[in-house]
Amino acid sequence: MVIKTATFVCSNTQISALPPPTMPEYAFIGRSNVGKSSLINMLVNQHGLAKTSQRPGKTQLINHFLVNEKWYIVDLPGYGYAKVSKTSREKWEKFIRAYITKRESLQCVFVLIDSRLDPQQIDIEFCYWLGEKQIPFSLIFTKADKQGMTTTQKNVAAFKKKLGEFFEEIPATFITSAEKGNGKDDVLNFITEVNQDFVVPTDYKKF
């Protein structure tokens, strides 16, 4: 896939205010500071499309970006950041979960995992929740340039092993580096394949 255009469409916390679900959407989510904004910018060849920050937990809205006028990247708030109030965290989680479970045009949730780390329980539990809700998801291991491939592969294998305790089949897995562009073609090719099967909901409801 060649990325010709990528434009910001909207930010909000209201599920009812999202664009009509007439084009396929791919949500990106992960623990705070996992490198989500950098990865999105790398995928679409735009350095400043998704806002990057050294301050974890900055993304607090559902952000829609229209790619090639045909499909959406959806930047979701990170989870697991402790330095916000319990009320704020619960509010974010509520609308994130509402979006994921109710959005008719959502084709896949890309769960971003820091490839430098051993399996983190919060990531495992989120994947389990997606499985329970029967939401299609894939794994993107980020920051693979920050350590040797042996370490990356060891951590990826350990994460897959943990998922294997719950899932009969492990979802598609991608190893990426936003800095070096690794994994870009693999992720975009996956999206291209899924897009081919997208059918516009005939009776979508606003919620």
C-alpha positions as CSV (number, residue, x, y, z in Angstrom):
1,M,0.0,0.0,0.0
2,V,1.2,3.5,-0.9
3,I,0.1,6.2,1.5
4,K,-0.9,9.2,-0.6
5,T,-2.9,11.2,2.0
6,A,-3.4,11.1,5.8
7,T,-5.5,13.8,7.4
8,F,-6.9,14.5,10.8
9,V,-10.7,14.3,11.0
10,C,-11.8,14.7,14.5
11,S,-11.2,14.2,18.3
12,N,-13.9,13.5,20.8
13,T,-15.1,11.5,23.8
14,Q,-18.6,11.0,22.4
15,I,-19.2,7.8,20.6
16,S,-22.3,9.4,19.0
17,A,-20.1,12.1,17.4
18,L,-17.8,9.7,15.5
19,P,-17.8,9.8,11.7
20,P,-20.4,7.5,10.0
21,P,-19.1,3.9,10.0
22,T,-18.9,3.7,6.2
23,M,-15.2,3.0,5.9
24,P,-13.0,0.4,7.7
25,E,-11.3,1.5,10.9
26,Y,-8.2,0.3,12.7
27,A,-7.7,1.2,16.3
28,F,-4.3,1.6,17.9
29,I,-4.0,1.2,21.6
30,G,-1.4,0.3,24.2
31,R,0.1,1.2,27.5
32,S,1.1,4.9,27.9
33,N,4.4,5.7,26.3
34,V,4.5,2.6,24.2
35,G,5.4,4.6,21.1
36,K,1.9,4.7,19.6
37,S,2.0,8.2,18.1
38,S,5.4,7.6,16.6
39,L,4.3,4.4,15.0
40,I,1.2,6.0,13.5
41,N,3.3,8.8,12.1
42,M,5.7,6.3,10.6
43,L,3.0,4.3,8.9
44,V,1.5,7.3,7.2
45,N,4.8,9.1,6.4
46,Q,3.9,12.2,8.4
47,H,6.1,13.3,11.3
48,G,3.5,15.3,13.2
49,L,0.1,13.8,12.3
50,A,-0.3,12.0,15.7
51,K,1.1,14.1,18.5
52,T,4.0,12.6,20.3
53,S,4.8,13.6,23.9
54,Q,7.4,12.7,26.6
55,R,4.5,12.9,29.0
56,P,2.7,9.6,29.2
57,G,-1.1,9.6,29.2
58,K,-1.4,12.7,27.0
59,T,-3.8,11.2,24.5
60,Q,-7.2,11.4,26.2
61,L,-9.5,11.5,23.2
62,I,-10.6,9.2,20.3
63,N,-8.7,10.6,17.3
64,H,-9.7,9.7,13.7
65,F,-7.2,10.0,10.8
66,L,-8.5,9.4,7.3
67,V,-5.9,7.6,5.1
68,N,-6.0,7.6,1.3
69,E,-9.7,8.8,1.6
70,K,-10.5,5.1,2.1
71,W,-9.9,4.0,5.7
72,Y,-9.3,5.3,9.2
73,I,-6.5,5.0,11.7
74,V,-8.1,5.5,15.2
75,D,-5.7,6.7,17.9
76,L,-7.1,5.6,21.3
77,P,-5.9,6.8,24.7
78,G,-3.3,4.6,26.4
79,Y,-4.1,2.5,29.3
80,G,-2.3,1.8,32.6
81,Y,-1.1,5.3,33.4
82,A,-1.4,5.7,37.1
83,K,-0.9,9.5,37.5
84,V,-4.4,10.4,36.6
85,S,-7.4,10.5,38.9
86,K,-9.4,7.3,39.3
87,T,-12.5,9.1,38.0
88,S,-10.7,10.2,34.8
89,R,-9.3,6.8,34.2
90,E,-12.6,5.1,34.6
91,K,-14.2,7.7,32.3
92,W,-11.6,7.0,29.6
93,E,-11.9,3.3,30.0
94,K,-15.7,3.5,29.6
95,F,-15.7,5.3,26.3
96,I,-12.7,3.2,25.0
97,R,-14.6,0.0,25.7
98,A,-17.8,1.4,24.3
99,Y,-16.0,2.3,21.1
100,I,-14.3,-1.0,20.8
101,T,-17.4,-3.1,21.4
102,K,-20.0,-1.0,19.5
103,R,-18.1,0.4,16.5
104,E,-19.5,-1.4,13.5
105,S,-16.7,-0.4,11.1
106,L,-13.9,-1.4,13.4
107,Q,-11.9,-4.1,11.6
108,C,-9.0,-4.7,14.0
109,V,-7.5,-3.5,17.2
110,F,-3.8,-3.2,17.0
111,V,-2.5,-3.8,20.6
112,L,0.9,-2.2,20.9
113,I,3.5,-4.0,23.1
114,D,6.9,-2.6,24.2
115,S,9.3,-5.2,22.7
116,R,11.9,-4.4,25.4
117,L,9.9,-5.7,28.2
118,D,8.8,-9.1,29.6
119,P,5.1,-9.7,29.3
120,Q,3.2,-7.1,31.3
121,Q,0.0,-8.3,33.1
122,I,-2.0,-5.2,32.0
123,D,-1.3,-6.0,28.3
124,I,-2.2,-9.7,28.8
125,E,-5.4,-8.8,30.5
126,F,-6.4,-6.4,27.8
127,C,-5.9,-9.0,25.2
128,Y,-7.9,-11.5,27.2
129,W,-10.8,-8.9,27.4
130,L,-10.7,-8.5,23.6
131,G,-10.9,-12.3,23.3
132,E,-13.8,-12.5,25.6
133,K,-15.6,-9.8,23.6
134,Q,-14.6,-11.5,20.3
135,I,-13.0,-8.4,19.0
136,P,-10.4,-9.1,16.2
137,F,-7.0,-7.9,17.2
138,S,-3.3,-8.1,16.3
139,L,-0.1,-7.4,18.2
140,I,2.4,-4.8,17.3
141,F,5.7,-5.0,19.2
142,T,7.3,-1.5,19.2
143,K,10.8,-0.1,19.7
144,A,12.5,-3.2,18.3
145,D,15.5,-1.0,17.4
146,K,16.2,-0.4,21.1
147,Q,17.8,-3.8,21.7
148,G,19.1,-6.8,19.9
149,M,16.8,-9.0,17.9
150,T,17.5,-11.9,20.2
151,T,16.0,-10.0,23.1
152,T,13.1,-8.9,21.0
153,Q,12.3,-12.4,19.9
154,K,12.6,-13.7,23.4
155,N,10.1,-11.2,24.7
156,V,7.7,-11.8,21.8
157,A,7.8,-15.5,22.3
158,A,7.2,-15.1,26.0
159,F,4.1,-12.9,25.3
160,K,2.8,-15.3,22.8
161,K,3.2,-18.1,25.3
162,K,1.1,-16.2,27.9
163,L,-1.6,-15.6,25.3
164,G,-1.5,-19.3,24.4
165,E,-2.9,-20.0,27.9
166,F,-6.1,-18.3,26.8
167,F,-6.2,-18.4,23.0
168,E,-6.2,-21.5,20.8
169,E,-4.8,-19.4,18.0
170,I,-2.4,-16.5,18.4
171,P,-3.3,-13.3,16.4
172,A,-1.1,-11.8,13.7
173,T,2.1,-10.3,15.1
174,F,4.2,-7.5,13.8
175,I,7.7,-6.3,15.0
176,T,8.2,-2.6,14.4
177,S,10.6,0.3,14.8
178,A,9.1,3.8,14.3
179,E,12.6,5.2,14.1
180,K,13.9,2.8,11.4
181,G,10.6,2.0,9.6
182,N,10.7,-1.7,10.4
183,G,7.4,-3.5,10.0
184,K,5.7,-0.7,8.1
185,D,5.0,-2.7,4.9
186,D,3.8,-5.7,6.9
187,V,1.2,-3.7,8.9
188,L,0.0,-1.9,5.8
189,N,-0.2,-5.1,3.7
190,F,-2.3,-6.6,6.5
191,I,-4.6,-3.6,6.4
192,T,-4.9,-3.8,2.6
193,E,-6.0,-7.5,2.9
194,V,-8.6,-6.8,5.5
195,N,-9.9,-3.8,3.6
196,Q,-10.8,-6.0,0.7
197,D,-13.5,-7.8,2.8
198,F,-15.0,-4.7,4.3
199,V,-18.8,-4.3,3.8
200,V,-20.5,-1.0,4.7
201,P,-23.1,-1.7,7.4
202,T,-26.5,-1.4,5.7
203,D,-28.4,-0.3,8.8
204,Y,-25.8,1.3,11.1
205,K,-27.2,3.0,14.1
206,K,-25.8,6.1,15.9
207,F,-25.1,5.5,19.5
